[in-house]
Amino acid sequence: MLSDTERQAAADAILKAEQTREVCVQPSTQWPGMTLEDAYDVQRRWAEARIADGAKIVGRKIGLTSRAMQQASKMTEPDYGVILDDALYRDGARISAGTFIKPRLEVELAFVMGADLEGAGCQVHDVLRATEYVTPALEIIDYRTEVPRQIVDTIADNAAYGAIVLGGRPVRPFDVDLRWLGATLSQNGNIEETGLSAGVMGHPAAGLAWLVSKLAPLGSGLKKGDIVLGGSFTRPVDIRSGDVIFADYGPLGAIGVSFE
């Protein structure tokens, strides 16, 4: 376990890396005894610093929802971070690639909560009942630490969250079979990735059920109005200045963004 001083030092280093666009040394390298509890506390301290600087938490993101990514990270469950309002974009946005260090982009679904949801033992049907609507989303992931990274480094780094882009057509959760929503991801006119939402733990709401149960011992949960990224169902695509991205979700519409 890390001391309060060490946890704060790790949070400060990640915050500085974000501000300077220069990666910092991995916390796990500086403090080899770092635990998952330490990592989530570092994330909390980082978020508090961002809030003190004017940002607002508008939701949560869930990562490592595919079995392949969990095995690569030597984890048996997903991880989570927070979504901030100053990293929230809409369809058609022109985004500065220089905002990030080494951005990559993933295809996801976002759940917008219509009611509070908390408590252990949360199930997929509980998530669907509490969700107001589901909408296409892109997540920009960005790491603020050096490689190679341990899972504690990623968690401390707000689960590698960079930004979110919302667009397409919102749907009510019981109006479609959320497992069978597909998407193609085009970069500069070339389809680079395709995916199916069932690739996220068998059901894209499964990650939210996991998160609610995970937050329960902390006395926390999801709140009405929260935006929750359920996890990617494509591999990440590297992003550079000049790129034009188009994600086609078929009946759910599309999201188009460009990077400058």
N, C-alpha and C positions, 0 to 999 in steps of 0.2 A: 504493500500500500504506500502511496505517496503522501507526503505531508501537505498541509494547506499551502505552504510556501511553494512547494514543487508543483502542485496542481495549478496555482496561479501563474507561475513562470511558464508552464506549458501553454496555458490559455493566452498569455501575453505574446508568446512567440508566434502562435498561429494567427493571432490578430495582426501582428506586425507583418507577417508574410502576406496576408490578404491585402494590407494597405500598400505595401511596397512592390507587390507582384514578384517577390523573390521567395522561393521555398525555404523553409526552415529545417533544422535537423529534426529527425523523427523523435517524438517524446520517448518512444520505447528504447531508443539508442541512449538517450541521456539518463533514463530511469528504467533499467531492465526489469524491475519488479512491478511495473505498471500493470494494474488490473483493469477489467472492464468497468468496475465501479469508479475507479480513478478516471477512466477515459470519459465516461458520461458526465462526471462532475467537471472535467475540463471543458467539455462541450457546453455545459450550463454556464460556466463562468465566461466563456467566449460570447455566448448569446447575451448575457447580461451586459457585457461591454458594448455590444452592438446596439442593444436597446437604449442604453445610456446615451449613445451617440445619435439617437433619433429613430432607429428602426423599430418595427413592430412585428411580433410573431403572428402570422396569419394561418399557420397550419403545421403539418408534420410531413416528413418524407420517410419512406421505408426503403431500405436497400438490402442487397444480398438475398433477394427473394427466390433466385433460381438455385437449384441444387449444385450446378456447376460452379457458380460463384462462391457458394458456401464452402465447397470442397477446396477451391483455390485459396480461400482465406482461412481454412482450417476452422471453420465455424459450423455449428449445427443449427443455427437459427439466424434470422435477419438482424439488421441493426436499424437504428432510426436517428433522425436529426430534426431540425426545425426549419420552417420556411419563413423567410423574412419578406416584408412588403416592398423593400427597396430592390429586391431581386425577383420581381414578378412582372412578366411581360405578357402581351396579348398578341394574337394572330396578326401578322403583317408588320411586326416590330422590326426596326433596324437596330441591331445590337452591336455595341463595340466589342470586338474580340479582345481588345486590350484591357477590358474590365477583368479578364481572367488570366490565369497563369498558363495553363495548358488545357483549354476546354474540350470536352467531349459531350456528345449528345445522345440521349436515349429516348425511346418511344414508350409512353406509359398511359395510364388512365388516372384521372384525378377524381376523387370523391369529395363532394361538398356536403358537409353534414347539415342535416335539417333539425337535429336534436342532439343534446348531450348524450355521450355514450361512455360508460365507465363500468368497472367491475371485473373480477376474475371470471374465467370461464366463458368469455365472449365468443360467440359463434358467427359464422358467415351470415346467417339469417338475421341476427341481431344488428349486424352492420348494415344490411340492406334496408331494414326497417327504419334505421336512424339516418339514412342517407337521403338528402333532398334530390340530388342528381349526380350523374357521372358524366364526365366530359373528357375529350381527348386532351393530352398534355405532352409536352416535351420537357425533359429534365436536362439541364446543362450541368454536368459534373465537373468538378475542378478540385485538385489536390493542392494543399498548401504545405505539404511536407515532402522531404526527399524520399527517394526509393533506396532499398526495398522497404515496403511498409508492412507493419503488423496490423492486425485488426484494431488494436487499441489506438493506433495512430489515425486510422480512418474514422473511428468513432469520435475521438477527440476533435477531429477536423470537421465536425458536423456532418459525418457520414458522406463526406466529399460533395456536399451540396454546393452548387454554384448559382443556379437560377432556375426558374420554371416559366414555361410559355403555355398559356391556355388558349384554346380555340375550338373549332369544330362545332358540332351540334350536341348540346346537352340532352341526356336521356334519363328518364326515371328508372331506378334500378330494377324494377320488376317488369319493365316494358320490353326488355331484350334479355337474351341469355348472355350475360357478361363474359362467360367463358369463351365464347366463339366470336369475339370481336378481333378482327385482324387489321394490320396496317402495313404499308410500305413506306420506307424512308428513302427519299431521293436527295442526293447532294450534287448540286450543279447539273441537274438533269439526269443523273445516273442513279438507278436504284441500288443502294448499298446494303440495305437490310430489309427483311420482312419478318413478321412475327405474329403470334397468336396469343391473346390475353390469358388463355388457360396455362401458358407457360409460367405464370406467376403463381406458384404454389397450388396449381390446379384450379384456382379461382382468384381473380384479381382482388376480391374482398377478403381473402384469407389473411393477407398481410395486416389488414386493419384489425381483424379479430385478434391476431397475435399481439399487435401493438397495444390494444386496449387492455388485454390481460397482463401485458408486461408493465404497463403504467399503473395498474391497480395497487400494487404494494407501495407505490410512491404517493398514493392519494391523488392521482391525476388521471386524466382520460382525454377523450376528444370532446370538443365543445361545438355547439351549434354555430355554423358559419365557417368552421375550420375547413381548409383545403388540405386534403391528404393524398399524397402521391403513393400509389399502391405498389410500385416496383416496375422495373423495365421488363419488356418482353422482346427486346432486341439487344444485340451487342452494341456497345458504345462506338460512335463514329467520331474521329478527330475533326475538330473545327478550326478553320483559319479565316483570317480576314479576307473578304471577297466571296465567301461561300454563300450559296443560296440553298436553303433547306425547305423541302416540301414533304410533309407527312400526310399520306392519304389513308383515312380510316373508313373508306367506303361509305356506308349509309350514315356514319357519324360525321361526315364532312372531312375537312382537312385543316392543317396548320401550315402556314408559310412564313418563314422568317429569313432575314439576311444578316450577314455579319460584315462589319466594316472596320 
